[in-house]
């Protein structure tokens, strides 16, 4: 058997029972593929089920408010995926009458859909021979064929795509694509791959040359940026607080957060905090201020680490405090703030 037939044979014996595997509805496939970018299946599955329940069709997703879309996405990370998902749903519903494009090239034109997602939808739903290349595929191809080109380099991205395309099964491209992705996820794993149980081990270059732990190769990561966040958690005597929507193109666009004082280094004393310009702009007079977490919470994102403190500020009233603590959990917030709210509300507001 050749490479793709061997993978398909393995897949028939070992494929995972997943809800989007039981359909060729492009809406369902699109939704699952967007959610599984940068996300493990175990983490993404509950979100997929929540979305399908809340938005059974692309029209339902298109008609939803951005706030609801982001709230249901809360905790999944990379929120630009959710915003692009919403944008594309509205485009497909309103401009394409709810019909997704049926070819790789046309799918690629939709916002938030890149090479991988376009290939997945085109092959699974429309039987187009478009090869997927994700982290799992990079790993399988790099090890099996002994390719040492960095997978995150311009040359590597092109080289692996071309290699993947030469291997695609022309008769069952969707099955083959799912087979190689599952094989990478379940068998040819990043750590402790199952080489001793592998039915293609006799022709794997990495195994023969002792390179399984080395391949695939990645170029050095971007330097991680450190940021220091101080959240001002207002609590008025009547049970109100302030939440602001994050604007701009930075992290967490469209999500809500408490007033933020960002500094160049960690704030150690209350005096340092009150002397910050952003703190003074809120005109917080006659207040009681306490630090909720003595030790900074380190929240790690892909290219930045947030060193965070939550300062609880009790006061009689404030002109901008217009959100009741009774409804605060209804707002879409970063997981960092959601975890704080869970811990804070345990103490009975």
Secondary structure by P-SEA (a helix, b strand, c coil): ccaaaaaaaaaaaccccccccccccaaaaaaaaaaacccccccaaaaaaaaaaacccaaaaaaccaaaaaaaacccccaaaaaaaaaaaaaaaccccccccccaaaaaacccccaaaaaaaaaaccccccccccaaaaaaaaaaaccccccccaaaaaaaaaaaaaacccccaaaaaaaaaaaaacccccccccccccccccccccccccccccccccccccbbbbbbbbbbccccccbbbbbbbbbccccccccccccccccccccccaaaaaacaaaaaacccbbbbbbcccbbbbbbcccbbbbbbbbbbbccccccccccccccccccccaaaaaaaaaaacccc
